[in-house]
């Protein structure tokens, strides 16, 4: 993902008019992010995406992705000063695949929620430079960070133009107003929980739960049948024909 994939796209397009030249920056830009730090980081991003997309499966007015470049300034194209959050969600937009998030092609929309996955090499930037960028430039309403190794977890909400730390509930979860979900740690992973404190399950977890439910129902039927047969046998011992009782 680090190699430039759009050399054929000019840095800018100039449209000549009688009044003046209008410079339009390109919008068909490939993401250009460095590789993820580890399998844990990749798996965490995939987990968040799978759960949120299933939870919002009836909606088509959002875009959720991970490790994708956000082009918020035309100068980035030449300076290569890219900023691609590990996970972000934009609401009130078209839900479709994208090569990158290009601000001037998306009606100026910045992410509503950003989650950065910390590592030893990125924590300083995530807590410093990106914190300031998301607060001052992106004005992203909610920013969270999570360390897949140490399980450090913190969240912030934009209040009066400045990020204020969120207070965890009794379970240690943080409420996201933007997603209308809790975020919290479950089995060493950052997960979503609904307002009823129920885990937003993955497809695999839902399949396993359905299988357990089917198995339990089958075992219950078998138990009932066994009890019926034992009762019939007992009645026969007492000289009663079970068939006559039906």
N, C-alpha and C positions, 0 to 999 in steps of 0.2 A: 504493500500500500504506500510505500514511501516514494516510489518512482513517480515522476510527473506523467500523467496519462493524457494530457490534452495539449500537446505542443502545437496542434493545428489551430487552436483557438487563439486569436489575437488578443493582446492585452486590452485592447479597447476597439470599439467600432465608432468611426466618425461619420456622422450624417451631415452633408453639406446643405445648408438652407440659405435663402437670401438674407436672412437676418443675422444668423451666426451659426457656427459649427456646434452641433450637439453631440457630445461624447457619451456613448452608451457602453458601459462595461459589459463584458460577456457574462452570460448566465449559465451556459452549458458547461459547467466545470466539474471535473472529477474530484472526489475527496482525496486528500493527500496527507494521511495521518501515519505516524510511526506504528510499528507493530505493538500489540498489547504486551504488557510486562510478563504475563504468565498465563497458564491454563486457567488458574483460579479467576483471573480478571475476565477472560473470555467467557467462561462458564457463567459468571455472575451477570454479565451483560445479557447473555442469551436467556438466562432465567428471568430477569426483570422484563425483558421484551415479551417472552412467551406468556407470562402471567398477565401483564397489562393488556396485551392484545386480545387475550381470551376474555378478560373481564369486560373490556369495551368492544366485544365482538359485534354488538348491534349498532355501533357508532361508525360513522365515516367522516367525522369532522376533526380528526386529529392525526398527527404524525409522530411516531415514536421510533427512535433508532439509537444506535450506539457507535462510538468511535468514528464519527462522520464529521468532516470538516464543515464549519460554519463560516461562510464568507460574508463578513459584515462590513468590509471596506474594500473598494477597488484596489487600493494600494497593496493589499495582501497578495494580489496576483503576481506582483513583481518582487515584493519584499519576502514573500513566502512566510509571513507571520501568521500562520494558521492557528485556529483555536477550535479543536474538535472535542467536545465533551465525551466522556465515556458513555453516558446515557442522557438523552434529553427528550422532552415531550413538548410539542407545539400544539395548542388547541385552536379550534376555529379555522382550520385550513383543510385543503384537499388531502385525503388519505390515498397516496399513490407512491410507487417507488421513486427514489431520487438518487442521483450521483453524489450530491452534496446538498447542503442547505445554503442557498444563495439569497441573502437578505433582500436585495433589490428586485429579485424575481418572485418574492413571497410577500409582497405588500408590506415590506418592512417589519415583518413579524419575527420577534426573538423568542427563544424557548420560554415556556411557562414554568418548567421544572428542569433542573439539571442535577445529575448525580455524577460525582467524580469518584473513581476508585483509586484510593491512595496506594502508593508504593514508596519504597525508600528513595527512589529517584525522582518522584513527582510530587511528593507531599508538600514540599516547600512552595512549589509553584501553585498547586491546587489551593493551598491555604493563604497564599499571598497574592501573586499576580492575577490568577484566575478569579479569586474571591473579589478583588477590586474590579476586574473587568465585568464580571457578571452583575455586580452591584451598581457600578457607575455607568457602564456603557450598554450592556444588555438589559439592565433593569429587570432581570429575571425574578419573578415573585418568590420562588423558592429554590434554595440551593442546599444540597446534601452532599456529604462525603462519607465514604466507608472504606475501611482497610480490610481486604479479604484475609490477610494474615493475622493481624493483631485484633481485628474486629472493632477498631475504633470507629465510632459512628456519631455524627453530629449533623444537625440541620438548622437552617436559617430561613427566616421570612422577611421580605422587604417591608419595612415599616417606616414611613416618612423618609423614604429614599435611602435608608441604611438597613443593613441586615441585622436582625435581632435573633439571638439563639432561641430555638424552640425548646420548650420544657417537655420532657418525656412523661408519659403516663405511668401507671403502676407497673406495667409490663416492660417499661423501658422503650416503648414505641413512640414515634413522632408522627403527628397528624399532618397530612398534606391537604390543605384546602383546595389546591388546584386539582388534585387527583381524586379527592374525597375518599382517600384510603390512608390507613396507617402504614408506616414503614418501620420495620423492626427486624431484629436478628432471630433467626430460627434455624437451628442445626448448622450454625456457623455461616449462614448465608443471609444476605439482606433480602427480605421478603415483603410482600404486600399483605395487609389484613383489612377486611371490610369493617363497617361500622359495628357489626355484631361480633367483632373480635375473632372472626373466622379467617383462617389462612386462605389466600387466593391460590388455589392449587395449580400445579403444572398439568399438562395433558397426561403425563405418565402417572402422576399422583391420582388424578381423577379416574383413570383406567384401573389402577390398583384398588381404589376405593370401591368402584363398581364391582370388581371381581370379588372383593371381600364380602360385599353385600349379597351378591349372588350365592356365594359359598355358604354364607350364614343362613340364607333362606332355604337352601337345599338341605343343610344340616338340620334345620328346624323341622322341615317336612319329614325327613327321615326319622327324627326323634318321635314325632307325633305318630307316625306309622308304626314304629317299634312299640310304643306304648299301647296302641290299639291291639296289636298282635298279642302282647303280653296279657292284656285284659281278656281277650278272647280265650287264650289258653287257660287263664284262671277260672273263667266261667265254665269251661268244659270240665275242669277238675271238680267243680261244684255240681256237675250234672246238668248244667244249663247250656242249651244250644244257642250260641250267639246269633245264628241266622234267624231264629224265631223272634229275636228282640229287635230286629231291623224293621 
